Amino acid sequence: MSRRAPIIAAAAAILIAVLAVLLLVLPKMGEVSQTEEELQATQDEEISLDAQVRALQEAQAAAPETEAEIAAIEDQVPPTADLPALFRLLQGAADQAAVDFFSFTPGSPSPDATGAYSTISSSILVTGSYFAIDEYLFLLETLPRAAKVTTITVTPASSEGTTGATAGTLQLSLTVEFYTTDSSAGPGSIPGPTQGAVTVPGA
């Protein structure tokens, strides 16, 4: 018995150690692993939040520039047709170019197939010298409001057949598209159906 006692004691010690590992160490190792995963997830979330904060700070810093860009776009493509303001722009260009005669016939806003905006196809008639016509085209191209010339015709203007024309003047006939984000082409689109040409002789 005296020789077996140490063996039994060693076996018991080994068994106790194994049980301790199974009951105490392994669960703690599992908890440590879970804690490490939770810590990694927290760190990842912190990195993501930091990135969002930086993005918001950059957006805040760029806000004045962005607002200016939005305002410029709204000037080019306003939320309503606003034909009175459009007429004033075109009349101002005619006055600056010193043309002899200017008329503007706006069409009704026509909604785009995408529904994102409406197109106002309009007719412009101008008579004047070559240099006045050239200047008017330049001013039309640089209007604050977006414009697309779809047809252009330049012909000699006879003093008998054209109001305000004198000998040697030219007649410029344009079809120009203007735009508005008012896609309803109804209420809010000013003035609605075209009532006729807006005709104002130049100075």
C-alpha positions as CSV (number, residue, x, y, z in Angstrom):
1,M,0.0,0.0,0.0
2,S,2.8,2.3,0.8
3,R,4.1,2.1,-2.8
4,R,0.7,2.8,-4.4
5,A,-0.1,5.8,-2.2
6,P,2.2,8.2,-4.1
7,I,0.8,6.9,-7.4
8,I,-2.8,7.4,-6.2
9,A,-1.9,10.8,-4.8
10,A,-0.3,11.9,-8.1
11,A,-3.2,10.6,-10.1
12,A,-5.6,12.5,-7.9
13,A,-3.5,15.6,-8.3
14,I,-3.5,15.3,-12.0
15,L,-7.3,14.7,-12.0
16,I,-7.8,17.8,-9.8
17,A,-5.6,19.8,-12.2
18,V,-7.5,18.7,-15.2
19,L,-10.8,19.5,-13.5
20,A,-9.4,22.9,-12.5
21,V,-8.5,23.6,-16.1
22,L,-11.9,22.4,-17.4
23,L,-13.9,24.3,-14.7
24,L,-11.8,27.4,-14.1
25,V,-9.2,28.1,-16.8
26,L,-11.1,27.3,-20.0
27,P,-14.2,29.4,-19.1
28,K,-11.9,32.3,-18.2
29,M,-10.1,31.9,-21.5
30,G,-13.4,32.0,-23.3
31,E,-14.3,35.2,-21.4
32,V,-11.0,36.7,-22.3
33,S,-11.5,35.8,-26.0
34,Q,-15.1,37.3,-25.9
35,T,-13.8,40.4,-24.2
36,E,-11.1,40.8,-26.8
37,E,-13.7,40.5,-29.6
38,E,-15.9,43.1,-27.8
39,L,-12.9,45.4,-27.4
40,Q,-12.0,45.1,-31.2
41,A,-15.6,45.8,-32.1
42,T,-15.6,48.9,-29.8
43,Q,-12.3,50.1,-31.4
44,D,-13.7,49.6,-34.9
45,E,-16.9,51.5,-33.9
46,E,-14.7,54.3,-32.5
47,I,-12.7,54.5,-35.7
48,S,-15.9,54.7,-37.7
49,L,-17.3,57.4,-35.5
50,D,-14.1,59.4,-35.8
51,A,-14.4,59.2,-39.6
52,Q,-18.0,60.4,-39.4
53,V,-17.0,63.3,-37.1
54,R,-14.2,64.3,-39.5
55,A,-16.6,64.1,-42.5
56,L,-19.1,66.3,-40.7
57,Q,-16.4,68.8,-39.7
58,E,-15.2,69.0,-43.3
59,A,-18.8,69.4,-44.5
60,Q,-19.3,72.2,-42.0
61,A,-16.1,73.9,-43.1
62,A,-17.2,73.7,-46.7
63,A,-20.8,74.8,-46.0
64,P,-20.4,78.4,-47.2
65,E,-18.8,77.3,-50.5
66,T,-21.5,74.6,-50.9
67,E,-24.3,77.2,-50.2
68,A,-22.8,79.5,-52.8
69,E,-22.7,76.7,-55.4
70,I,-26.3,75.9,-54.7
71,A,-27.3,79.5,-55.0
72,A,-25.5,79.8,-58.3
73,I,-27.2,76.7,-59.6
74,E,-30.6,78.0,-58.5
75,D,-29.8,81.2,-60.4
76,Q,-29.0,79.2,-63.5
77,V,-32.0,76.9,-63.2
78,P,-34.6,78.6,-60.9
79,P,-37.4,76.8,-59.1
80,T,-40.0,78.6,-61.2
81,A,-40.0,79.8,-64.8
82,D,-39.9,83.4,-63.5
83,L,-40.3,84.8,-67.0
84,P,-40.4,88.5,-65.9
85,A,-36.8,88.2,-64.5
86,L,-35.7,86.3,-67.6
87,F,-37.1,89.0,-69.8
88,R,-35.2,91.7,-67.8
89,L,-32.0,89.7,-68.3
90,L,-32.5,89.5,-72.0
91,Q,-33.6,93.1,-72.3
92,G,-30.6,94.2,-70.3
93,A,-28.3,92.3,-72.8
94,A,-30.1,94.0,-75.7
95,D,-29.6,97.4,-74.1
96,Q,-25.9,96.7,-73.4
97,A,-25.3,95.4,-76.9
98,A,-27.1,98.5,-78.3
99,V,-29.3,96.6,-80.8
100,D,-31.9,98.4,-82.8
101,F,-34.8,96.0,-82.0
102,F,-35.4,93.1,-79.6
103,S,-38.3,90.8,-79.0
104,F,-38.8,87.8,-76.8
105,T,-41.5,85.2,-77.2
106,P,-41.5,82.6,-74.3
107,G,-43.0,79.2,-74.6
108,S,-44.9,77.3,-71.9
109,P,-42.7,75.2,-69.6
110,S,-42.6,71.6,-70.9
111,P,-41.6,68.9,-68.3
112,D,-38.7,66.7,-69.1
113,A,-39.3,62.9,-69.5
114,T,-37.3,62.3,-66.3
115,G,-39.5,64.7,-64.3
116,A,-36.4,66.5,-63.0
117,Y,-37.0,69.8,-64.7
118,S,-39.0,71.7,-67.3
119,T,-37.8,73.3,-70.6
120,I,-38.9,76.7,-71.8
121,S,-38.4,76.8,-75.6
122,S,-38.4,80.5,-76.5
123,S,-37.9,82.7,-79.6
124,I,-35.7,85.7,-79.6
125,L,-35.5,88.2,-82.5
126,V,-32.8,90.9,-82.6
127,T,-31.8,93.4,-85.3
128,G,-28.7,95.6,-85.3
129,S,-25.2,96.0,-86.7
130,Y,-22.8,93.1,-87.0
131,F,-21.0,94.2,-83.9
132,A,-24.2,94.7,-81.9
133,I,-25.4,91.2,-82.9
134,D,-22.0,89.7,-82.0
135,E,-22.1,91.4,-78.6
136,Y,-25.7,90.2,-78.0
137,L,-24.7,86.6,-78.7
138,F,-21.8,86.9,-76.3
139,L,-24.0,88.4,-73.5
140,L,-26.6,85.6,-74.1
141,E,-23.9,83.0,-73.7
142,T,-22.8,84.6,-70.4
143,L,-26.2,85.1,-68.9
144,P,-26.5,84.1,-65.2
145,R,-29.4,81.9,-66.3
146,A,-28.6,78.6,-68.2
147,A,-29.5,78.8,-71.9
148,K,-29.1,76.5,-74.8
149,V,-29.4,77.9,-78.4
150,T,-31.0,75.2,-80.6
151,T,-31.4,77.2,-83.8
152,I,-29.8,80.4,-85.0
153,T,-30.4,82.4,-88.2
154,V,-28.7,85.6,-89.3
155,T,-30.1,87.4,-92.4
156,P,-29.9,91.0,-93.8
157,A,-32.7,93.1,-92.3
158,S,-34.6,95.3,-94.8
159,S,-35.7,98.7,-93.5
160,E,-39.1,98.2,-95.1
161,G,-39.9,94.8,-93.7
162,T,-38.4,94.9,-90.1
163,T,-39.4,97.2,-87.3
164,G,-36.6,99.4,-86.2
165,A,-34.2,98.2,-88.9
166,T,-32.1,100.5,-91.0
167,A,-30.1,99.8,-94.2
168,G,-27.1,97.5,-93.6
169,T,-28.4,96.0,-90.4
170,L,-28.7,92.3,-89.7
171,Q,-31.6,90.3,-88.2
172,L,-30.8,87.5,-85.7
173,S,-33.4,84.9,-85.1
174,L,-32.9,82.4,-82.2
175,T,-34.6,79.5,-80.6
176,V,-33.3,79.2,-77.1
177,E,-34.1,76.8,-74.3
178,F,-34.3,78.0,-70.7
179,Y,-34.8,75.7,-67.7
180,T,-36.6,75.5,-64.4
181,T,-36.8,72.8,-61.7
182,D,-40.6,73.4,-61.7
183,S,-41.4,70.1,-63.4
184,S,-45.2,70.6,-63.0
185,A,-45.4,73.1,-65.9
186,G,-48.5,74.3,-64.2
187,P,-49.0,76.3,-61.0
188,G,-45.9,78.2,-60.1
189,S,-44.8,78.3,-63.7
190,I,-45.0,82.0,-64.7
191,P,-46.9,83.1,-66.7
192,G,-48.2,79.7,-68.1
193,P,-49.4,79.5,-71.7
194,T,-47.7,82.1,-73.9
195,Q,-50.0,85.1,-74.6
196,G,-47.8,86.5,-77.4
197,A,-44.4,88.0,-78.0
198,V,-42.9,90.5,-75.6
199,T,-41.6,93.2,-78.0
200,V,-39.6,96.2,-76.9
201,P,-37.6,98.3,-79.3
202,G,-34.0,99.1,-78.4
203,A,-32.8,102.5,-77.6
